[in-house]
Amino acid sequence: MKKLLLAYFLSFFVLQIAIGQTQVIAHRGFWKTEGSAENSITALVKADSIGCYGSEFDVWLTKDEELIVNHDPAIYGRFIQQTSARKLTRAKLSNRERVPTLEQYLLAGKDVKTRLILELKPLNSPERETLAVKKIIDMVKSMGLEKRMEYISFSLHATKEFIRLAPQATPVYYLNGDLSPKELKEIGCTGPDYHLSVFKKNPKWLTECHELGLKINVWTVNKANDMTWFIEHKVDFITTNEPLVLQEVLK
């Protein structure tokens, strides 16, 4: 009986440590590995294969109101918001995969366990951002992925729309770095997802976030000494191009 109780308390203690530990998010997936590419489906699968908490990816709305996954505003000189999805998805990534639609990406996401960290890029009007948010949320719901999604954006309008339209308790973070923790709390944000330089300039914001019950994500942290600094300051998530390095630092 004593051994069973000891085992129970040890397992509980280990679980509490795991819950409080900084988590790893692969920036644009795990692409710095053979056969992968930024924002590719392979990068998503590889992020899952090494046990990342989440895999971040970028989404745009095309001229014909389709959602595709890509970081830059243009693909081989074609501006995404001014071009049809049919033309854009003919393009190939560096690993020879085609540029994926959001539907293709999410279908692949159903077969992995890592959380899906969707960044909606700022679009050329608030109306198009609202349309994109609605289409994203509807697609996610139709695929049964609502509990696996987190949303981020540099656009304050898009951030507020995700907060308004996504299921209650869905994590939504703001990227731009210009709002204080108190301001984020007031609009209903889960917390800041700011560049490391923002937190280095405003270290008190880390403490304020914890006091307000906000979660903290920081990007894009690729150097081990920066990773250590943020781990010591108890951030919840670190987004990185070097997930294996961060995993090693966390050991």
Buried (B, 14 or more C-beta within 10 A) or exposed (E): EEEEEEEEEEEEEEEEEEEEEBBBBBBBBBBBBEEBBBBBBBBBBBBBEBEBBBBBBBBBBBBEEBBBBBBEBBBEEBBBBEBBBEBBBEEEBEBEBBBBBBBBBBBBBEEBEBBBBBBBBBBEEBEBBBBBBEBBBEBBEEBEBEEBBBBBBBBBBBBBBBBEBBEEEBBBBBBBBEBBBEEBBEBEBBBBBBBBEBBEEBEEBBEBBBEBEBBBBBBBBBEEEBBBBBBEBBBBBBBBBBBBBBBEBBE
